[in-house]
Amino acid sequence: MKPDTTQAMEQMIAEIRHVLPFDMPVDQLCSGICNGCSKKLLDFLDMQLEEWEMRLQTGDAPALGELDQLSKTARKIHKVIERNGLLG
């Protein structure tokens, strides 16, 4: 059975938080290759995720377009973080 949009958003947020290095110290984020500011991108995405977490707690159900938009944003940021050599 397919999850509803709320469950899908919760799963996507958990996956994004698991894959990307949100807890990496700034000195590691900002060392070496830089093809985009990893710190600023992670901060931006973290704000987006926190906003969705709060909205989900209040019972707000995301539309499919909102799931798609967050997914695209996370993939783009993942590519930059990967190019910067910050993923294990």
Buried (B, 14 or more C-beta within 10 A) or exposed (E): EEEEBBEBBBEBBEEBBEEBBEEBEEEEBEEEEBEEBBEEBBEEBBEBBEEBEEBBEEEEEBEEEBBEEBBEBBEEBBEBBEBBEBEE
